[in-house]
């Protein structure tokens, strides 16, 4: 069977934030991806995939239809507080013709390019500890749309028990498989399975009781807690400071979101656009100081550089981490968001 140049990789739109103090109620939260770690207050999570061979490895760079790859996203609580955790998984889709197990062609349709399963288990199965909370069909910019027009299927899962300090979840699934796509439709493409993980403190969430994060939580409880996370980490407007009894309480939040148009750059294609991309940062700040701006850095400038405006340019084959950093003027603490960039050369096949 002919090899297809289809690359499975992990990429993400990343979010980091800092907790509030005083005045308005705030919660310790954190978010992570398969390649990045962000700390918010004392809630810290790491996303680990012990059996995934890694981006750029032989196992994920020349996939053929129905080929399976170990991929087992898990969350480790590496902070100091118990946490409720979630995984958001974006599966790429394409309008393609597939074949069934007997080789018969199916009608062309917008189809998920990867299936997943537990070990052992049927495809599109997940470990029972993970509860499916929501499913959406989204465009690349995150806008929700219909299944026939979308770029990704986005599924949000919640872990049914509170994650203790130093504890690790079971994986959502163990294996992914490239769909049985008829040759010539997605060849020589890079397909990203985007995994973003979230955590929020497991106690003292306003409006919720201990029953909402009991020993085993159901879909309603997990959804209610996740809504608290969204309210905390979005564009937050702080309540007025309480100045009664000559006491001033300062509310301060800083959230940094970074998106990169293309995380896989190519050299020697003859098109300058293939060597360049753009990082865009959104900062949500509430506090008493001047809203900060972000600075950019590249962990390996010999692979790709980034300027003050977030313009990224490939230089050589390899990987580098692009990081956006902002400092909260009220607390002096920095908040970062990072994404890995991969550079390949079409001439060398790397």
C-alpha positions as CSV (number, residue, x, y, z in Angstrom):
1,X,0.0,0.0,0.0
2,X,1.3,3.4,-0.9
3,X,2.4,5.6,2.0
4,X,0.6,8.9,2.3
5,X,2.5,11.9,3.5
6,X,0.1,12.6,6.4
7,X,1.5,14.0,9.6
8,X,-0.2,13.6,12.9
9,X,0.9,16.4,15.3
10,X,-0.2,18.1,18.5
11,X,-0.9,21.9,18.3
12,X,-3.1,24.3,20.2
13,X,-4.5,27.7,20.9
14,X,-3.3,28.2,24.4
15,X,-4.6,30.1,27.4
16,X,-3.0,31.1,30.7
17,X,-4.2,33.2,33.5
18,X,-3.5,34.6,37.0
19,X,-5.8,34.4,39.9
20,X,-7.7,37.3,41.5
21,X,-7.3,38.5,45.0
22,X,-9.8,40.4,47.1
23,X,-13.1,42.0,46.1
24,X,-14.6,39.8,43.3
25,X,-14.7,36.1,43.8
26,X,-11.9,34.3,41.9
27,X,-10.8,30.7,41.6
28,X,-7.5,29.0,41.0
29,X,-7.5,27.7,37.5
30,X,-5.0,26.2,35.0
31,X,-4.9,25.1,31.4
32,X,-2.4,23.0,29.5
33,X,-1.8,21.3,26.2
34,X,0.3,18.3,25.2
35,X,3.4,20.4,24.9
36,X,3.0,23.3,27.3
37,X,2.6,23.9,31.0
38,X,0.9,27.0,32.6
39,X,0.6,27.8,36.3
40,X,-2.2,29.8,37.8
41,X,-2.2,30.3,41.5
42,X,-1.6,27.0,43.2
43,X,-3.5,24.9,40.7
44,X,-1.0,23.4,38.2
45,X,-1.5,20.6,35.7
46,X,0.7,18.8,33.3
47,X,-0.6,17.0,30.2
48,X,1.3,13.8,29.6
49,X,1.1,11.1,26.8
50,X,3.4,8.3,28.0
51,X,3.0,6.1,24.9
52,X,2.7,8.8,22.2
53,X,5.8,8.5,20.0
54,X,6.1,12.3,19.6
55,X,5.7,14.9,16.8
56,X,8.1,14.3,14.0
57,X,8.7,10.6,14.8
58,X,8.5,8.0,12.1
59,X,5.4,6.6,13.6
60,X,3.4,9.8,12.9
61,X,4.9,11.2,9.7
62,X,3.9,8.7,7.0
63,X,0.5,7.3,7.9
64,X,-1.6,5.1,5.7
65,X,-5.3,4.6,6.0
66,X,-6.4,2.5,9.1
67,X,-2.9,2.8,10.6
68,X,-3.0,3.1,14.4
69,X,-0.8,5.3,16.6
70,X,-0.5,5.1,20.4
71,X,-1.9,8.4,21.9
72,X,-3.0,8.5,25.5
73,X,-3.6,12.0,26.8
74,X,-3.7,12.2,30.6
75,X,-3.6,15.0,33.2
76,X,-1.3,15.1,36.2
77,X,-2.0,17.4,39.2
78,X,1.4,18.9,39.9
79,X,0.1,21.7,42.0
80,X,-0.8,22.1,45.7
81,X,-4.6,22.0,45.5
82,X,-7.1,19.2,44.6
83,X,-8.6,20.0,41.2
84,X,-11.5,19.2,38.8
85,X,-10.0,18.6,35.4
86,X,-11.2,18.5,31.8
87,X,-9.9,17.7,28.3
88,X,-11.0,19.4,25.1
89,X,-10.2,17.4,22.0
90,X,-10.4,18.8,18.5
91,X,-10.5,16.2,15.7
92,X,-9.7,17.5,12.2
93,X,-12.3,16.9,9.5
94,X,-12.3,17.0,5.7
95,X,-14.8,16.6,2.9
96,X,-13.5,13.3,1.6
97,X,-14.5,9.9,0.2
98,X,-13.8,7.0,2.5
99,X,-14.0,3.2,2.1
100,X,-15.6,0.7,4.4
101,X,-13.9,-2.3,5.9
102,X,-14.6,-4.3,2.7
103,X,-13.2,-1.7,0.4
104,X,-16.5,-0.3,-0.8
105,X,-16.5,3.5,-1.4
106,X,-18.7,5.7,0.8
107,X,-20.4,8.8,-0.4
108,X,-18.2,12.0,-0.1
109,X,-18.9,13.7,3.3
110,X,-17.2,15.9,5.8
111,X,-15.5,13.2,7.9
112,X,-13.4,13.0,11.0
113,X,-9.9,12.1,9.8
114,X,-9.0,10.2,13.0
115,X,-10.9,7.6,15.1
116,X,-9.9,6.8,18.7
117,X,-10.4,3.9,21.0
118,X,-9.5,2.5,24.4
119,X,-7.1,-0.4,24.8
120,X,-8.9,-2.8,24.5
121,X,-12.1,-1.3,23.0
122,X,-14.0,-0.4,20.0
123,X,-13.3,2.8,18.0
124,X,-14.8,6.0,19.3
125,X,-14.8,4.6,22.8
126,X,-13.4,6.4,25.8
127,X,-12.4,5.4,29.3
128,X,-15.5,5.4,31.5
129,X,-13.9,7.9,34.0
130,X,-14.2,10.6,31.3
131,X,-17.7,12.1,30.8
132,X,-18.6,13.6,27.5
133,X,-20.0,17.1,28.3
134,X,-20.3,18.8,24.9
135,X,-19.8,18.3,21.2
136,X,-19.4,21.1,18.7
137,X,-18.5,21.5,15.0
138,X,-16.1,24.4,14.6
139,X,-14.2,26.3,12.0
140,X,-10.4,27.0,12.3
141,X,-11.1,30.3,14.0
142,X,-13.3,28.6,16.7
143,X,-16.6,29.7,15.3
144,X,-19.4,27.1,15.7
145,X,-21.0,25.8,12.5
146,X,-22.7,22.8,11.0
147,X,-21.1,19.3,10.6
148,X,-21.0,19.6,6.8
149,X,-18.9,22.8,6.9
150,X,-16.7,22.5,9.9
151,X,-12.9,22.0,10.2
152,X,-12.9,20.2,13.5
153,X,-15.2,18.2,15.8
154,X,-14.6,19.6,19.3
155,X,-15.5,17.3,22.3
156,X,-15.2,18.4,25.9
157,X,-14.7,15.7,28.6
158,X,-14.8,16.0,32.3
159,X,-13.1,13.6,34.8
160,X,-15.7,12.2,37.1
161,X,-13.6,12.3,40.3
162,X,-11.5,15.1,41.9
163,X,-7.9,14.8,41.1
164,X,-5.7,14.8,44.2
165,X,-2.2,16.3,44.3
166,X,0.4,14.2,42.5
167,X,-2.4,12.0,41.1
168,X,-2.7,11.3,37.3
169,X,-6.0,10.6,35.4
170,X,-6.6,7.7,33.2
171,X,-6.2,8.6,29.5
172,X,-9.3,9.6,27.6
173,X,-8.4,7.0,25.0
174,X,-5.3,5.0,24.1
175,X,-5.0,4.8,20.3
176,X,-5.9,6.9,17.3
177,X,-6.4,5.6,13.7
178,X,-6.3,7.4,10.4
179,X,-9.6,7.1,8.7
180,X,-9.8,4.9,5.5
181,X,-9.6,7.9,3.1
182,X,-9.4,7.2,-0.6
183,X,-5.9,8.1,-2.0
184,X,-5.2,11.6,-3.3
185,X,-7.5,13.6,-1.1
186,X,-5.4,14.5,2.0
187,X,-1.9,13.3,0.9
188,X,1.0,15.5,1.9
189,X,-0.9,17.3,4.6
190,X,-0.3,17.9,8.3
191,X,-3.3,17.1,10.4
192,X,-3.4,18.3,14.0
193,X,-5.3,16.7,16.9
194,X,-5.6,19.6,19.3
195,X,-5.8,18.7,23.0
196,X,-6.3,21.4,25.6
197,X,-6.7,20.5,29.3
198,X,-8.2,22.6,32.1
199,X,-8.3,22.5,35.8
200,X,-10.1,24.4,38.6
201,X,-9.8,24.2,42.3
202,X,-12.0,21.5,43.9
203,X,-13.3,23.4,46.9
204,X,-15.0,26.7,47.8
205,X,-16.5,27.5,44.4
206,X,-19.2,30.1,44.9
207,X,-22.7,28.9,44.2
208,X,-21.7,25.2,44.4
209,X,-21.8,22.8,47.4
210,X,-19.6,19.9,48.2
211,X,-22.2,17.7,46.6
212,X,-21.3,19.3,43.2
213,X,-17.8,17.8,43.4
214,X,-18.7,14.7,45.3
215,X,-16.8,11.4,45.1
216,X,-18.2,10.7,41.6
217,X,-19.6,13.7,39.6
218,X,-22.2,13.5,36.9
219,X,-22.5,15.5,33.6
220,X,-24.5,18.3,35.2
221,X,-22.1,18.8,38.1
222,X,-19.0,18.8,35.8
223,X,-20.7,21.2,33.4
224,X,-21.6,23.6,36.2
225,X,-18.0,23.6,37.5
226,X,-16.6,24.1,34.0
227,X,-18.9,27.2,33.6
228,X,-17.1,28.7,36.6
229,X,-13.8,28.1,34.8
230,X,-15.1,29.8,31.7
231,X,-16.4,32.8,33.6
232,X,-13.1,33.1,35.4
233,X,-10.8,32.8,32.4
234,X,-12.8,34.8,29.9
235,X,-12.9,38.6,29.4
236,X,-13.5,39.4,33.1
237,X,-14.8,42.7,34.3
238,X,-14.0,43.1,38.0
239,X,-16.5,44.3,40.5
240,X,-15.9,47.7,42.1
241,X,-13.4,47.6,45.0
242,X,-14.9,47.5,48.5
243,X,-13.7,50.6,50.3
244,X,-15.8,50.3,53.4
245,X,-14.0,50.9,56.7
246,X,-11.2,52.6,54.8
247,X,-10.0,49.2,53.5
248,X,-9.2,48.9,49.8
249,X,-9.4,45.6,48.1
250,X,-7.7,45.2,44.7
251,X,-9.2,42.9,42.1
252,X,-6.7,41.8,39.5
253,X,-6.8,39.2,36.7
254,X,-4.5,38.7,33.7
255,X,-5.3,36.2,31.0
256,X,-3.1,35.7,27.9
257,X,-4.4,33.9,24.9
258,X,-2.1,33.2,21.9
259,X,-3.1,31.7,18.5
260,X,-0.7,30.9,15.7
261,X,-2.0,30.8,12.1
262,X,0.2,27.8,11.1
263,X,2.3,25.7,13.4
264,X,4.0,23.8,10.6
265,X,6.3,25.8,8.3
266,X,8.1,24.5,5.2
267,X,11.4,25.5,3.5
268,X,12.2,25.4,-0.2
269,X,8.7,25.2,-1.5
270,X,9.2,28.3,-3.7
271,X,6.5,30.2,-1.7
272,X,7.7,32.7,0.9
273,X,4.3,32.3,2.7
274,X,5.2,28.7,3.6
275,X,8.1,29.9,5.7
276,X,6.1,32.6,7.6
277,X,3.2,32.7,10.0
278,X,1.8,35.1,12.6
279,X,1.2,34.8,16.4
280,X,-1.7,36.8,17.7
281,X,-2.1,37.6,21.4
282,X,-5.2,38.6,23.3
283,X,-4.8,40.0,26.8
284,X,-7.7,40.3,29.3
285,X,-6.7,42.4,32.3
286,X,-8.6,43.8,35.2
287,X,-6.8,45.8,37.9
288,X,-5.5,49.2,38.9
289,X,-2.4,49.5,36.7
290,X,-1.8,50.0,33.0
291,X,-2.8,47.1,30.8
292,X,0.3,45.2,29.9
293,X,1.4,44.2,26.4
294,X,3.0,40.9,25.4
295,X,6.6,40.2,24.4
296,X,7.5,37.3,22.2
297,X,10.4,34.9,22.3
298,X,11.6,31.8,20.4
299,X,13.3,29.0,22.3
300,X,15.4,28.1,19.2
301,X,15.9,31.2,16.9
302,X,18.1,29.1,14.6
303,X,14.9,27.2,13.7
304,X,12.4,30.1,13.7
305,X,12.5,33.7,14.8
306,X,9.7,35.9,16.1
307,X,9.7,39.7,16.1
308,X,8.0,42.2,18.5
309,X,4.8,42.1,16.4
310,X,4.5,38.3,16.5
311,X,5.8,37.6,13.0
312,X,7.4,34.2,12.8
313,X,9.9,33.2,10.1
314,X,11.4,29.7,9.5
315,X,15.2,29.5,9.3
316,X,16.1,25.8,9.4
317,X,14.6,22.3,10.0
318,X,13.7,21.5,13.6
319,X,11.2,22.6,16.3
320,X,11.0,25.7,18.5
321,X,8.6,27.0,21.2
322,X,7.1,30.4,20.6
323,X,6.2,32.1,23.9
324,X,4.1,35.2,24.6
325,X,4.8,36.8,28.0
326,X,2.9,39.5,29.9
327,X,3.4,40.8,33.5
328,X,0.6,41.7,35.8
329,X,1.4,45.3,37.0
330,X,-0.5,44.7,40.2
331,X,1.3,41.6,41.4
332,X,4.5,41.6,39.3
333,X,3.8,38.0,38.3
334,X,4.2,36.9,34.7
335,X,1.8,34.9,32.6
336,X,2.8,33.0,29.5
337,X,1.2,31.1,26.6
338,X,3.4,28.9,24.4
339,X,3.1,26.9,21.2
340,X,5.5,24.6,19.4
341,X,6.4,25.4,15.8
342,X,7.7,22.6,13.5
343,X,9.9,23.4,10.4
344,X,10.4,20.9,7.6
345,X,12.3,21.0,4.3
346,X,10.5,19.6,1.2
347,X,13.8,18.9,-0.5
348,X,15.2,16.7,2.2
349,X,11.9,15.1,3.2
350,X,12.6,16.1,6.9
